[in-house]
Amino acid sequence: MIVTKNILILSMTRMGDMIQTTPLIKGLKEKYPGSKITLLVTSDFASAVSLIPGVDDSIVIDFKQFKVIENWEDKSWIKIYRYLEDSLEIIKSRDYDLLVNLSHSKFSALMVGFLGIKKVVGFHCNGFGDRKTGHPWMQYFGVEVFNRPYNEFNLVEIFSRSGGVDVKGRKIEVLRPQSQSLVGKLIPETDLLIGFQAGSSLEGRRWSTQSFAKLANKLIENTNAKIVMLGVESESKVAEEIISRIKNKDRISNLTGKTNLTELAEVLQKCEYLVTNDTGTMHLAAALGTKILGLFFAHAHPYETAPFSPGHLIFQAEISCAPCSYGVHCNNIVCVDKVHPEHLFAAIENHMLTQSWILPETINENSEVNVYETIFDINMNFRLRSLVRHRLKLDDLIRSCYTLLWRATLEERIEVDSFMINSVCENLVQEYDCSNIEIIDEQIEKKTFILKDISRLAFKGQNLCGKIIKDSSDRKENFEEMGKFGEGITKIDKDIEIIGLSNPELKPLTDMFNKRKENVEDNNVCSMAIETQKCYIDLINECEKLGKILENCLKKMSSLQSCYNSHNSINVAVPVR
């Protein structure tokens, strides 16, 4: 048994991603008492480490130094290589017991492969440079990005569960700043302070400056709020454009590019609300307890990156192309126009009066906008509760069923019982218009037949693997016959992939199958056949489980919908009629 005392976590992306690792770090501390946790980060976001609780040490990879010409006069890649080699050798000498790689780049996988740490969670590579993903939840992370409509797991849960940490009831946390000197100088105690984070890493993910300005004018005129503009130096132009459109400029403080992370945390802690695009500032504010009104446009997807704590409000366009797929460049980002300043103003005004999120009547089932509240459900799992009762779509039901399936199969500890089914179905009936359940039933029936087709193919693959195992165990191996078996497996895998591509609702299953097969490697033919056979067995089991979950959900929802309709169609006796 390997004793885990020295843990290295690679978080070489952005500040928001670092904050999203905080439940994982806390869980690892509980799981391995007395362990030391080191965070490996890039120099761009090294200052955020001081905000992360539970971190004992940090290692900074400084790529920014090579942007300075004086440090890199000959522009030789050898200098970068030597720097990385020296840095990795130092890391290697520290003898880490466990490495958790939360960065999904090929570069980070190569780094992990070089370090040679025995116990690795997340992306790494073998001696040939092939990228590997050992943990089931990290395998899921690798396929989720290509199946976004069918995922409702937040990255926080994926990260945490990949480290063996149960995330139920946990939320993101940061160390609170002790000083309030900056806030005291800028904002009187009596002011209602509302933060605006108008920038984001990608321009297409930003709400328009006109909308921010219109919201600011409404808040100032009707609540006498003071607005504070937040962001980095590169977002100053956006802030200035908003300010130019605001009538009462004395009610605006522009701190864009003027705060470090500690000072930013000070200001956010003072804000009652933060109106923000999907940014690191959003996660920092949520961790500090500030109420969020999050704006998710273009590639931003609330199921993946909504602030992982309860009580926040999320807006997203209710259009077929939202969110954009990664790698897509949209020439007409219409989603930003579906969320109106009046929507956010009404939500804030109602929350100030009732301390709950109540939507205006202008947002209804006919609106092209989704609004979600972040909550912990009855099982203490984090989820998004839909506040707009749109018509239930096939994707909505399948997404919820996949959540039950993956929690059961990736954890390998739980079975999907009637209580779990009932909870999901009750949520769907309460939050969606399910009057079209019969139509969805017909659509599901067709998908069930296709699930059986996938199972049949996987069963053939399982049998071929069995034949290879049998032949390879004989004293005289028949290489010609085993070659034919191998060709048969290749064709089966191709047919499985084609079914997934032509049935996007079932593609998460076929993609997980392919991801598992990527991790099969061995010089022994028999061992490879055994591992490949397990992949087919997993696919068969998941097809059967998903089919049963869908069937049981439809039965339960039909009964619930019937009760719901009866309840809403009660005839009320009216006097004199």
Beta strands, then each sheet from edge to edge (+ up, - down):
strand 1: 6-10
strand 2: 36-42
strand 3: 57-61
strand 4: 98-101
strand 5: 119-125
strand 6: 131-133
strand 7: 193-197
strand 8: 226-230
strand 9: 252-254
strand 10: 273-277
strand 11: 291-296
strand 12: 313-317
strand 13: 369-376
strand 14: 382-386
sheet 1: 3+ 2+ 1+ 4+ 5+ 6-
sheet 2: 9+ 8+ 7+ 10+ 11+ 12+ 13- 14+
end
